[in-house]
Amino acid sequence: EVQLVESGGGLVQAGGSLRLSCVASGFTFDEYAFGWFRQAPGKEREGISCITNSDGRADFADSVKGRFTISRDNAKNTVYLQMNDLKPEDTAVYYCATEWGPCHTNYLDGRRYDYWGQGTQVTVSS
């Protein structure tokens, strides 16, 4: 059974940092790319990053570029999203998702991902 379990969310003040984790199981981890998405109340889901399956190359949405980084530890079947300089507009439920192979050019489109986690809440206070 494929499982993605996010953790690391919480309440943080603006300017602070959080590191989200996504632990995967039930498939061959290093064959899959991983994306991070978020959804704020009343807003559409937003793709923010993808890390490819092979060389760890990553892409980021403009909204988080320069503040967020993504990494993966294939030995631990875990993907991380390091979030720095957080802003109130970063408040959302954050999800990791995965698809076989590398990140594609439309990596921000959640419809292309096969499996999703349950999400973790991030709240940034002003």
C-alpha positions as CSV (number, residue, x, y, z in Angstrom):
1,E,0.0,0.0,0.0
2,V,1.3,3.4,-1.0
3,Q,1.5,5.9,1.8
4,L,2.7,9.5,2.1
5,V,2.8,11.0,5.5
6,E,3.5,14.7,6.0
7,S,4.6,16.2,9.3
8,G,6.4,19.3,10.6
9,G,3.6,21.8,10.3
10,G,2.7,24.2,13.0
11,L,2.3,27.8,14.1
12,V,5.1,30.2,13.4
13,Q,5.6,33.9,13.4
14,A,6.2,35.8,10.2
15,G,9.9,35.6,9.3
16,G,10.3,32.2,11.0
17,S,11.1,28.8,9.5
18,L,9.6,25.4,9.4
19,R,10.8,22.1,7.9
20,L,8.1,19.8,6.5
21,S,8.8,16.1,6.1
22,C,7.1,13.6,3.8
23,V,7.8,9.9,4.6
24,A,6.9,7.5,1.8
25,S,6.3,3.8,1.7
26,G,4.9,1.1,-0.5
27,F,6.9,1.9,-3.7
28,T,10.4,2.3,-4.9
29,F,11.2,5.7,-3.6
30,D,14.1,6.7,-5.8
31,E,12.1,6.1,-9.0
32,Y,9.6,8.8,-8.2
33,A,9.6,12.6,-8.3
34,F,7.9,14.4,-5.4
35,G,5.9,17.6,-5.4
36,W,4.8,19.9,-2.7
37,F,1.4,21.7,-2.9
38,R,-0.6,23.9,-0.6
39,Q,-4.2,25.0,-0.2
40,A,-5.4,27.9,1.8
41,P,-9.0,28.2,2.9
42,G,-11.2,29.4,0.0
43,K,-8.3,29.1,-2.5
44,E,-7.3,26.7,-5.2
45,R,-4.6,24.2,-4.6
46,E,-1.2,25.7,-5.5
47,G,1.8,23.8,-6.7
48,I,5.0,25.1,-5.1
49,S,7.9,22.7,-5.8
50,C,9.1,19.5,-7.3
51,I,12.2,17.4,-6.8
52,T,13.2,15.0,-9.5
53,N,13.8,11.3,-9.0
54,S,17.4,11.0,-10.1
55,D,19.8,13.9,-9.4
56,G,17.8,15.9,-6.9
57,R,17.2,18.8,-9.3
58,A,14.3,20.9,-8.1
59,D,12.0,23.6,-9.4
60,F,10.0,26.2,-7.5
61,A,7.0,28.4,-8.0
62,D,7.7,32.1,-8.1
63,S,5.7,32.6,-4.9
64,V,8.3,30.6,-2.8
65,K,11.5,30.9,-4.9
66,G,14.4,32.0,-2.8
67,R,12.6,31.2,0.5
68,F,11.8,27.5,0.2
69,T,14.2,24.6,-0.6
70,I,13.4,21.0,-1.2
71,S,15.5,17.9,-0.7
72,R,15.2,14.2,-0.5
73,D,16.9,11.4,1.5
74,N,16.6,8.2,-0.5
75,A,17.9,6.2,2.4
76,K,15.1,7.4,4.6
77,N,12.4,7.5,2.0
78,T,11.8,11.1,3.0
79,V,11.4,14.4,1.2
80,Y,11.8,17.7,3.0
81,L,10.5,21.2,2.4
82,Q,12.5,23.8,4.2
83,M,10.5,27.0,4.5
84,N,12.3,30.2,5.5
85,D,11.2,33.8,5.8
86,L,7.6,32.6,6.2
87,K,4.8,35.1,5.5
88,P,1.2,35.1,6.6
89,E,0.2,34.3,3.0
90,D,2.1,31.0,3.3
91,T,-0.6,29.8,5.7
92,A,-2.2,26.7,4.2
93,V,-2.4,23.0,4.4
94,Y,0.7,21.6,2.8
95,Y,0.6,18.3,0.8
96,C,3.3,16.1,-0.7
97,A,2.5,14.1,-3.8
98,T,4.4,11.8,-6.0
99,E,4.6,10.5,-9.6
100,W,6.9,8.0,-11.3
101,G,9.9,9.5,-13.1
102,P,11.3,13.0,-13.2
103,C,9.6,16.3,-12.6
104,H,7.8,17.4,-15.8
105,T,7.4,20.9,-17.2
106,N,3.9,21.1,-15.8
107,Y,5.1,20.0,-12.3
108,L,2.8,22.6,-10.7
109,D,-0.3,20.8,-12.0
110,G,-1.5,18.5,-9.2
111,R,-3.5,16.4,-11.6
112,R,-0.4,14.6,-12.9
113,Y,0.5,13.1,-9.5
114,D,-0.5,9.7,-8.6
115,Y,-0.4,9.6,-4.8
116,W,-1.0,12.2,-2.1
117,G,-0.5,12.6,1.6
118,Q,-3.1,13.8,4.1
119,G,-1.5,17.2,4.6
120,T,-0.1,19.2,7.4
121,Q,-1.2,22.6,8.6
122,V,1.1,25.6,8.5
123,T,0.0,28.8,10.1
124,V,2.0,32.0,9.9
125,S,1.0,34.8,12.2
126,S,1.8,38.4,11.5
